[in-house]
Amino acid sequence: MNRKLTVGVSLLAALLLAAGAFYLGRKTGQTADASMAVAATPDGRKVLYWHDPMVPGPRFDKPGKSPFMDMQLVPMYADNATGTASDAGVKISPAAQQNLGIRYASVRRTETSSSFEAIGFVQFDERLNAAVQTRVAGYVERLSVRAPMERVRKGQALATIFAPDWLGPQNEWLALRRSGVSSDLVAAARDRMRALSIPAELIRRSEESGTAQARYVLTAPVDGVVAELGVREGVAVTPGMTLFRIAGLQKVWAVAEVPEAQAVRLARGQKAKAVLQADASQSFDGALDEILPEINTATRTLKARFEVDNRSGRLTPGMLLRLQVAGPASSRLVVPSEAVIRTGRRAVVIVRKADGTFEPRDVSTGADVGDDTEVISGLAEGEQVVASGQFLIDSEARLRSVLGNMAAPTPAAVLHKAEGKVEGVAPDGITISHGPVATLQWPAMTMGFTKASPSAFPEIRPGDQVRFEFKEGGPTGYELVSIQHLQQGAKQ
């Protein structure tokens, strides 16, 4: 009997001891969890956790140096003094905005033109070229212009031609006049001389002198330069032979390589200002004459031909001109280019709303206008956007959940595995001191992981040694997928 009583007492004592240990363990775990979740500062403010603003995901239960950056961890207070996030946007206190150095800019409308600059080289305007030919066989008796590229004036003598074939028709005409035949025969002889292209001046001299003339002078039909010299003194010439080619200089062409994207916006007659590359003080008026139907497939450029006024004669072929082409003016909405965040697939700006909150906005952008970017859609005139500090806002106010990280979603979640000790359990997450994570190249650290639901993993308690899997996502940046207790004696 005594033996049975002793056994009963022992069992009762063991049960009481186990119950006390269980209660004490739960009380201690709750105290540790509470101390992790809410800690008081000397000024009475409650700290929820500490975090690294540059790496917004991990949470830490005590202050110290960030394992990611060379900086101290920042507290997140229970009263959300730093910032709050909601479906309506993100709100950041004025003090935090000042500390982050956030600058704002207004969406404004401006008058712009699709003007651009191009480098062109001067060429002769071939429409002003004049050919000097002879219509009779003969010889170059005297050459007045002896070298190409000589400047000539209209009416200046170029060469003296001796044409013996013109002597016969002139002598016949003079003989008929002296013989007193009918005027019809004299007129017919005169018409024959015109048909042989005998110049009227030569006929007049024959009539005045009474002697046939075989020498006549070729003169320059326009002002310009001798672009081509086809004869030398003493050589024979034939009908239709080009002796000189005179290039006019009143106007010249400036031929420029224009990018394909800009060429489509050009129109014939568009005004341009040509500035001499060697002397910026000299400028000339010009206009687009033609876009040549030929594209350079290597550089994706087209040749544009500009007609430039050169009445002063200061431009010569081969000179370089800087062409300033003025496009049609238009009204556009613009924002500073630094306010636009380009993710590769989207263009995003952070808009400051009237109530002081921030929200991301997808925009469609157009051309760059100096330091500004044209906004085609997504913004209205007068709205304020964040010009600098966008990524600090994302880090400080947990914009991962609000902005979706301002990036396209990951095609498939990657699971990461680690082992560690549970430091605290809360309805929305579990804090674990874990070892290195090879897939993320993380060192050992303490951080919080989100739970999919408050009822997930009910068997996990503070102090448990666990093996767990997690993925990127959730409010803290990383969400638990599975968690299991480690067997006693298993490798940590």
C-alpha distance (Angstrom), angle and dihedral (degrees) to the residues before:
residue distance angle dihedral
M1 . . .
N2 3.77 . .
R3 3.80 88.7 .
K4 3.83 92.0 54.6
L5 3.79 90.9 47.0
T6 3.78 90.9 51.8
V7 3.81 91.8 50.7
G8 3.82 91.2 48.9
V9 3.77 92.5 50.3
S10 3.80 90.6 49.1
L11 3.80 92.1 51.2
L12 3.79 91.8 48.3
A13 3.79 91.1 49.5
A14 3.81 90.8 50.0
L15 3.78 91.5 50.3
L16 3.80 92.2 49.2
L17 3.81 90.4 47.8
A18 3.81 92.2 50.2
A19 3.80 92.3 47.7
G20 3.80 91.1 48.8
A21 3.78 91.9 49.1
F22 3.81 91.3 48.5
Y23 3.82 91.9 49.8
L24 3.78 92.5 45.1
G25 3.81 90.9 48.5
R26 3.80 92.4 50.7
K27 3.80 91.8 46.5
T28 3.79 91.3 49.6
G29 3.81 92.0 46.7
Q30 3.78 91.6 49.8
T31 3.79 90.8 48.8
A32 3.81 91.7 49.1
D33 3.80 91.1 45.7
A34 3.79 91.6 49.2
S35 3.77 91.8 47.8
M36 3.80 88.7 52.0
A37 3.79 94.0 46.9
V38 3.81 99.7 43.5
A39 3.79 123.7 20.1
A40 3.79 123.6 171.7
T41 3.81 124.3 -128.7
P42 3.82 124.6 -149.6
D43 3.81 90.9 -99.7
G44 3.81 90.9 55.5
R45 3.80 97.6 -106.4
K46 3.79 115.9 135.2
V47 3.80 120.0 -126.2
L48 3.79 116.4 -147.2
Y49 3.80 95.7 -171.5
W50 3.80 143.7 -43.7
H51 3.78 124.5 -105.1
D52 3.79 144.0 173.3
P53 3.85 109.0 -109.7
M54 3.82 90.4 -150.0
V55 3.84 92.8 52.7
P56 3.81 103.5 38.8
G57 3.82 99.3 -177.6
P58 3.82 108.3 68.9
R59 3.83 121.2 71.6
F60 3.80 125.8 -159.4
D61 3.81 130.1 -156.9
K62 3.81 96.4 -143.2
P63 3.81 138.5 32.1
G64 3.77 122.4 -98.0
K65 3.78 143.0 106.8
S66 3.81 119.2 -35.6
P67 3.82 114.1 -110.0
F68 3.82 88.6 -144.9
M69 3.82 105.3 44.8
D70 3.78 136.0 26.6
M71 3.80 92.5 -105.9
Q72 3.80 141.6 90.6
L73 3.78 121.7 -93.5
V74 3.82 115.7 -102.2
P75 3.83 122.5 -132.6
M76 3.79 122.1 -122.9
Y77 3.81 108.9 -147.8
A78 3.77 126.8 -144.8
D79 3.79 92.0 -125.1
N80 3.82 90.2 58.7
A81 3.80 91.4 -123.1
T82 3.80 90.4 158.4
G83 3.76 99.3 48.2
T84 3.77 146.9 -48.4
A85 3.76 131.7 -141.4
S86 3.76 127.6 -150.7
D87 3.75 139.6 155.5
A88 3.80 88.5 -90.8
G89 3.79 93.8 58.2
V90 3.76 142.2 -83.1
K91 3.80 125.3 -57.2
I92 3.79 120.7 -157.6
S93 3.78 125.2 -175.4
P94 3.83 118.3 -112.7
A95 3.81 90.6 -116.9
A96 3.79 91.4 54.5
Q97 3.81 90.9 46.8
Q98 3.79 89.8 53.6
N99 3.80 91.9 47.6
L100 3.79 91.1 50.0
G101 3.81 91.6 50.3
I102 3.80 93.6 -127.4
R103 3.80 115.6 -178.1
Y104 3.78 126.7 -166.1
A105 3.78 135.0 -152.0
S106 3.79 132.3 -170.0
V107 3.77 124.8 -123.0
R108 3.78 102.4 -116.2
R109 3.77 138.7 -179.0
T110 3.76 117.7 -125.4
E111 3.77 137.4 178.1
T112 3.79 108.9 -117.3
S113 3.77 136.6 167.5
S114 3.78 129.9 -148.5
S115 3.80 91.4 -119.1
F116 3.78 123.0 152.4
E117 3.77 141.6 167.5
A118 3.79 129.0 -118.1
I119 3.78 136.7 175.0
G120 3.79 116.6 -121.4
F121 3.78 135.1 177.9
V122 3.79 124.7 -136.4
Q123 3.80 121.3 -109.0
F124 3.80 133.8 173.1
D125 3.79 114.4 -90.6
E126 3.79 96.5 -117.7
R127 3.79 91.6 -158.8
L128 3.81 88.0 70.2
N129 3.81 94.0 53.8
A130 3.80 116.7 119.4
A131 3.81 124.8 -163.7
V132 3.82 119.7 -146.1
Q133 3.83 110.4 -153.0
T134 3.79 139.5 168.0
R135 3.82 123.0 -128.1
V136 3.76 97.2 -162.5
A137 3.77 138.3 55.8
G138 3.78 114.1 -104.9
Y139 3.79 146.5 104.9
V140 3.79 136.9 -75.2
E141 3.76 100.0 -115.0
R142 3.81 96.6 176.0
L143 3.84 131.3 9.9
S144 3.82 114.9 -152.7
V145 3.85 96.5 -179.7
R146 3.76 111.5 47.9
A147 3.84 106.4 172.5
P148 3.81 137.1 48.4
M149 3.84 120.3 -108.9
E150 3.82 92.2 32.9
R151 3.79 112.4 145.5
V152 3.81 114.6 -120.0
R153 3.76 135.0 -175.5
K154 3.79 127.3 -135.7
G155 3.83 109.2 -84.4
Q156 3.82 94.3 18.3
A157 3.82 114.7 141.8
L158 3.79 113.8 -106.0
A159 3.85 104.4 172.9
T160 3.82 143.2 -16.9
I161 3.82 114.4 -124.8
F162 3.85 124.8 -159.6
A163 3.84 109.4 -151.1
P164 3.87 112.2 -177.2
D165 3.82 91.7 179.3
W166 3.82 88.8 71.1
L167 3.84 94.2 59.7
G168 3.84 95.6 76.2
P169 3.83 98.6 54.3
Q170 3.81 91.4 45.0
N171 3.82 94.1 50.1
E172 3.83 90.2 48.7
W173 3.80 91.2 51.5
L174 3.80 92.5 47.5
A175 3.83 91.5 48.7
L176 3.81 92.4 51.7
R177 3.77 90.8 51.6
R178 3.79 91.9 51.0
S179 3.83 94.3 46.2
G180 3.80 93.6 59.8
V181 3.80 96.6 -125.6
S182 3.76 121.7 159.3
S183 3.76 118.1 -63.1
D184 3.83 90.2 -118.6
L185 3.79 91.5 65.8
V186 3.82 91.6 47.6
A187 3.81 90.7 49.5
A188 3.82 90.7 49.2
A189 3.81 90.8 53.1
R190 3.81 89.8 49.6
D191 3.82 91.4 51.0
R192 3.79 89.7 51.4
M193 3.82 90.0 56.6
R194 3.81 90.4 51.8
A195 3.82 89.4 50.5
L196 3.78 89.0 55.0
S197 3.86 88.6 55.3
I198 3.79 93.6 -115.0
P199 3.82 103.7 165.9
A200 3.81 116.9 -110.4
E201 3.80 89.7 -127.0
L202 3.82 90.1 57.4
I203 3.82 91.5 50.1
R204 3.81 90.7 50.1
R205 3.80 91.5 52.0
S206 3.83 90.5 49.1
E207 3.78 90.5 51.5
E208 3.79 92.8 49.0
S209 3.78 96.2 45.4
G210 3.82 98.0 34.1
T211 3.80 88.5 -134.1
A212 3.82 127.9 105.5
Q213 3.80 113.2 -107.3
A214 3.86 121.1 -144.3
R215 3.81 100.6 170.0
Y216 3.81 122.3 80.2
V217 3.82 134.2 166.9
L218 3.82 124.0 -123.8
T219 3.82 111.8 -142.6
A220 3.84 133.9 -165.3
P221 3.83 110.3 -95.6
V222 3.86 93.9 -156.9
D223 3.78 141.6 15.4
G224 3.78 113.8 -93.2
V225 3.77 143.1 84.2
V226 3.77 131.5 -58.0
A227 3.79 99.9 -104.5
E228 3.80 92.9 174.1
L229 3.82 130.5 25.1
G230 3.81 110.3 -169.0
V231 3.82 103.6 174.6
R232 3.77 143.4 47.5
E233 3.79 129.9 -149.6
G234 3.81 112.9 -76.8
V235 3.79 98.1 18.3
A236 3.78 123.1 129.0
V237 3.80 119.9 -110.2
T238 3.79 131.1 -156.7
P239 3.80 132.6 -155.2
G240 3.82 113.0 -76.9
M241 3.80 94.0 17.8
T242 3.86 114.3 142.6
L243 3.78 107.5 -130.6
F244 3.82 98.6 173.7
R245 3.80 137.6 11.6
I246 3.79 113.6 -155.5
A247 3.83 117.4 -159.5
G248 3.78 115.2 -154.7
L249 3.81 118.7 -132.8
Q250 3.80 101.2 -167.7
K251 3.80 86.8 99.6
V252 3.80 130.6 14.5
W253 3.77 136.3 -170.6
A254 3.79 124.1 -114.1
V255 3.81 109.1 -160.0
A256 3.81 115.6 -160.8
E257 3.81 135.2 179.4
V258 3.81 106.8 -122.7
P259 3.85 123.1 -168.2
E260 3.77 113.4 -110.4
A261 3.82 92.5 -120.0
Q262 3.82 91.1 57.1
A263 3.78 97.2 38.7
V264 3.81 92.0 65.3
R265 3.83 89.1 62.7
L266 3.80 94.8 52.0
A267 3.79 122.6 101.9
R268 3.77 130.7 -165.7
G269 3.79 111.7 -96.6
Q270 3.81 93.5 27.5
K271 3.81 109.4 152.4
A272 3.78 121.8 -114.9
K273 3.78 137.5 179.3
A274 3.79 116.8 -138.4
V275 3.80 117.5 -154.3
L276 3.78 120.9 -169.2
Q277 3.79 108.1 -113.3
A278 3.81 91.8 -145.9
D279 3.82 94.2 48.5
A280 3.80 118.6 23.9
S281 3.81 91.0 -166.9
Q282 3.80 90.6 71.2
S283 3.80 114.6 76.9
F284 3.80 133.6 168.7
D285 3.80 134.9 -163.3
G286 3.76 119.0 -115.3
A287 3.78 145.6 161.4
L288 3.78 136.5 -151.9
D289 3.77 107.3 -93.6
E290 3.80 103.3 175.1
I291 3.80 143.6 -12.7
L292 3.77 104.4 -139.6
P293 3.84 114.0 -128.9
E294 3.78 93.0 -123.2
I295 3.80 127.9 98.1
N296 3.77 128.8 -162.4
T297 3.81 103.4 -131.2
A298 3.80 92.3 -162.9
T299 3.82 96.5 55.7
R300 3.84 99.0 20.8
T301 3.80 91.5 -128.9
L302 3.79 134.7 132.7
K303 3.79 128.4 -148.1
A304 3.78 115.0 -112.3
R305 3.78 118.9 -165.8
F306 3.81 116.5 -149.2
E307 3.80 123.8 -167.5
V308 3.81 109.8 -136.7
D309 3.79 126.3 -167.2
N310 3.82 110.4 -118.6
R311 3.79 104.3 168.9
S312 3.80 87.9 132.4
G313 3.81 89.4 60.2
R314 3.81 93.5 -135.5
L315 3.80 95.1 125.0
T316 3.76 120.7 79.5
P317 3.81 130.2 177.4
G318 3.79 114.9 -79.3
M319 3.81 97.0 31.5
L320 3.81 118.1 129.5
L321 3.79 120.4 -122.7
R322 3.79 129.3 -170.3
L323 3.78 105.2 -138.4
Q324 3.80 118.3 -152.7
V325 3.79 105.8 -162.6
A326 3.79 116.1 -162.9
G327 3.79 114.2 -149.1
P328 3.82 127.9 -161.2
A329 3.82 114.2 -72.1
S330 3.80 119.7 -116.0
S331 3.81 138.3 173.6
R332 3.82 114.8 -113.0
L333 3.80 139.1 174.9
V334 3.80 110.1 -122.6
V335 3.81 139.0 179.5
P336 3.81 129.3 -174.3
S337 3.79 109.6 -79.2
E338 3.81 90.7 -127.4
A339 3.83 89.5 62.6
V340 3.82 91.8 64.9
I341 3.81 116.1 87.1
R342 3.79 110.9 -158.3
T343 3.81 114.3 -159.3
G344 3.79 95.9 178.9
R345 3.78 95.0 -101.9
R346 3.79 100.8 38.9
A347 3.77 141.5 31.5
V348 3.82 112.5 -137.9
V349 3.79 133.3 -175.6
I350 3.82 128.1 -171.9
V351 3.82 109.1 -125.2
R352 3.79 122.2 -155.3
K353 3.80 106.6 -142.2
A354 3.80 126.9 -148.8
D355 3.83 92.7 -100.7
G356 3.82 91.4 55.8
T357 3.80 96.9 -103.5
F358 3.78 124.9 125.6
E359 3.76 128.0 -131.1
P360 3.82 134.3 176.3
R361 3.79 118.2 -115.4
D362 3.80 128.1 -165.9
V363 3.81 110.6 -135.8
S364 3.77 137.1 -175.0
T365 3.78 111.5 -131.4
G366 3.77 131.5 -156.1
A367 3.77 133.1 -173.2
D368 3.79 125.8 -21.0
V369 3.80 112.8 -108.0
G370 3.80 105.8 -163.4
D371 3.82 106.7 -68.3
D372 3.82 91.2 -11.7
T373 3.79 133.7 78.8
E374 3.78 124.6 -141.1
V375 3.81 114.8 -119.7
I376 3.79 113.2 -150.3
S377 3.81 97.7 -179.5
G378 3.80 140.7 -7.5
L379 3.81 100.6 59.7
A380 3.80 137.4 66.1
E381 3.77 128.4 -143.7
G382 3.80 112.3 -88.8
E383 3.81 97.5 25.1
Q384 3.78 116.9 130.8
V385 3.79 121.9 -125.5
V386 3.80 131.9 -173.7
A387 3.80 108.7 -102.8
S388 3.81 96.6 -175.4
G389 3.79 135.5 9.8
Q390 3.81 97.1 44.6
F391 3.80 93.9 135.6
L392 3.79 92.2 45.6
I393 3.79 88.0 54.8
D394 3.79 89.0 51.3
S395 3.80 91.0 51.3
E396 3.80 99.3 40.7
A397 3.80 99.4 44.0
R398 3.83 99.2 37.1
L399 3.73 94.2 -113.1
R400 3.78 90.8 170.8
S401 3.79 89.7 90.4
V402 3.81 94.3 39.5
L403 3.80 100.6 39.8
G404 3.77 98.2 29.9
N405 3.80 86.2 -121.3
M406 3.82 87.2 -65.0
A407 3.79 87.3 -95.2
A408 3.76 138.8 97.1
P409 3.84 115.1 -84.5
T410 3.77 119.1 -96.1
P411 3.81 109.8 -100.9
A412 3.82 93.7 -132.7
A413 3.82 131.6 10.4
V414 3.81 114.8 -112.6
L415 3.80 115.7 -143.7
H416 3.79 119.1 -138.5
K417 3.81 123.5 -162.1
A418 3.80 130.8 -150.6
E419 3.81 143.1 151.6
G420 3.78 128.2 -134.7
K421 3.76 151.3 121.7
V422 3.81 124.5 -69.5
E423 3.81 108.7 -121.5
G424 3.78 99.6 177.0
V425 3.80 142.7 -4.0
A426 3.80 123.8 -147.4
P427 3.81 132.0 169.8
D428 3.80 92.0 -103.7
G429 3.79 100.9 37.3
I430 3.80 152.7 -10.1
T431 3.80 126.1 -115.0
I432 3.80 114.0 -142.8
S433 3.79 133.0 -177.3
H434 3.78 98.9 -144.9
G435 3.76 138.5 175.5
P436 3.81 127.2 -115.0
V437 3.83 118.8 -47.0
A438 3.79 107.8 -144.4
T439 3.81 96.8 -167.2
L440 3.80 91.2 57.9
Q441 3.82 96.6 31.8
W442 3.80 89.1 -123.4
P443 3.79 123.5 158.2
A444 3.80 122.0 -137.5
M445 3.83 110.6 -67.7
T446 3.79 145.9 145.0
M447 3.79 116.5 -108.2
G448 3.77 143.2 147.7
F449 3.80 125.1 -103.8
T450 3.80 124.6 -160.7
K451 3.80 121.5 -119.9
A452 3.78 119.3 -137.5
S453 3.82 89.2 -129.8
P454 3.84 136.3 -1.3
S455 3.82 90.4 -107.9
A456 3.81 94.7 53.9
F457 3.83 119.1 117.1
P458 3.87 97.5 5.6
E459 3.81 92.2 171.5
I460 3.82 94.7 62.7
R461 3.81 116.3 102.4
P462 3.81 134.2 178.9
G463 3.80 110.4 -84.6
D464 3.80 95.0 31.1
Q465 3.80 117.8 137.3
V466 3.80 104.9 -133.9
R467 3.76 144.4 176.5
F468 3.81 111.8 -145.0
E469 3.80 144.8 174.9
F470 3.81 125.1 -145.4
K471 3.81 140.8 173.8
E472 3.76 136.8 -157.2
G473 3.80 114.0 -84.8
G474 3.76 142.9 70.1
P475 3.82 130.2 84.7
T476 3.83 93.7 -60.4
G477 3.77 94.2 44.2
Y478 3.83 97.9 -107.8
E479 3.81 129.1 65.1
L480 3.81 129.1 -163.3
V481 3.79 115.7 -118.0
S482 3.82 99.8 178.0
I483 3.81 137.6 -6.6
Q484 3.83 128.8 -171.3
H485 3.78 135.0 -179.6
L486 3.78 116.2 -107.3
Q487 3.77 114.9 -123.8
Q488 3.81 115.5 -114.0
G489 3.76 109.6 -89.6
A490 3.84 93.1 19.6
K491 3.78 118.0 137.6
Q492 3.76 111.9 -86.5
